[in-house]
Amino acid sequence: MTKKERVYQAIQHKNADIVPYHVFFTIPALEKTQKYYNDIDLESKIGNHLLCLNPFLPFKEIKKGYFRDEFGVVWNKSIDEDIGNPENCVIQSKADLDELVMPTIKDDARFNDFKTLIKKNNDQFVLCDFGFSLFERAWTMRGMENVLCDMACDGKFIETFLDRLLEWDLNMMDYIVKYDVDGIFFGDDWGQQQGLIMGPAHWRKYIKPRIAKLYARAGQHEKMVFIHSCGDIEEILPDLIEAGVDVLNPFQPEAFDIYKIKKSYGDKISFFGGMSTQKVLPFGSPEDVRKETRKLLKEIGNNGGYIFSPAHSIPKDVSVENMVAMLEVLQNQR
């Protein structure tokens, strides 16, 4: 079977010849693993099943360690070079929102490499990474505290803001679906270690109706809907299934009981993730990692509905021995 076929089998809740997998690294973790294998092209050789394409324009460095994204947000990457922390507040008032000019979508630089990469990697499942799709985009532009206060105290303002973002997202979707992608990976962290950041009532009022429109647009073009939301979002899993989600990531074992979740919802939605990045990978032994990897492949992977992955990009504090232990099990499933 090709990697693409395995992923489709998983989404259809069927067993494949092996459980499909994909391993994301933070920059330091990747560099450490490349050094161990003495291979700068390691990522292309570990057997990852997904080809992840990014339609967003690169950040522009404005000074050492600081970068501005296309929405005007300045990111401090002096400590965390992978994501960083927002430093400014683009939308401080209604006037700012009235004057907001969204980035131009019709920019060839967004999609320059799509056709070439898809053709070159035609055995992989092609996933367009639509990160920071709604709530995350809003709080990075306005500030987390302000967005949460808006939900509690100024519903008209936050709805207007989210609708502006949704309109841009839908326009972007119209460009993405022209390419031969298999799925769209929407990023929008709603969870914390226990429960939703904004609570289920506000999520259902402000977030759900808008993401449902996004996911429906993908479904209309027969693209699989993947979503990434860290944290404990168990209470809205039925809502996500109703909204048309095919695959949930990162499926965090520290946030909820992944075995119970698979048993309860495994016939309605597929899962992508599952390997602990808070406990087993950073603090377990190589043998602990091997055991946990095998257990996830066997138990969560049974009857399909699963793409193995660390619950988040492998952090820099994971030992190279543990990363190698996991990769060896994945690469030798037969």
HELIX and SHEET records of a PDB file:
HELIX    1   1 LYS A    3  ILE A   11  1                                   9    
HELIX    2   2 ILE A   27  TYR A   37  1                                  11    
HELIX    3   3 LEU A   42  LYS A   45  5                                   4    
HELIX    4   4 LYS A   94  GLU A   99  1                                   6    
HELIX    5   5 ASP A  108  PHE A  111  1                                   4    
HELIX    6   6 PHE A  114  LYS A  120  1                                   7    
HELIX    7   7 PHE A  135  ARG A  142  1                                   8    
HELIX    8   8 MET A  144  CYS A  153  1                                  10    
HELIX    9   9 GLY A  155  ILE A  176  1                                  22    
HELIX   10  10 GLY A  199  HIS A  202  1                                   4    
HELIX   11  11 TRP A  203  ILE A  207  3                                   5    
HELIX   12  12 LYS A  208  GLN A  220  1                                  13    
HELIX   13  13 GLU A  234  ILE A  236  5                                   3    
HELIX   14  14 LEU A  237  ALA A  243  1                                   7    
HELIX   15  15 ILE A  258  TYR A  265  1                                   8    
HELIX   16  16 VAL A  280  PHE A  283  1                                   4    
HELIX   17  17 PRO A  286  LYS A  295  1                                  10    
HELIX   18  18 LEU A  296  ILE A  300  3                                   5    
HELIX   19  19 VAL A  320  GLN A  331  1                                  12    
SHEET    1   A 7 LEU A  50  LEU A  53  0                                        
SHEET    2   A 7 PHE A 125  PHE A 130  1                                        
SHEET    3   A 7 GLY A 183  GLY A 187  1                                        
SHEET    4   A 7 MET A 224  HIS A 228  1                                        
SHEET    5   A 7 VAL A 247  ASN A 249  1                                        
SHEET    6   A 7 SER A 270  MET A 275  1                                        
SHEET    7   A 7 TYR A 306  PRO A 310  1                                        
SHEET    1   B 4 LYS A  60  LYS A  63  0                                        
SHEET    2   B 4 TYR A  66  ARG A  68 -1                                        
SHEET    3   B 4 VAL A  74  ASN A  76 -1                                        
SHEET    4   B 4 ASN A  85  PRO A  86 -1                                        
END                                                                             
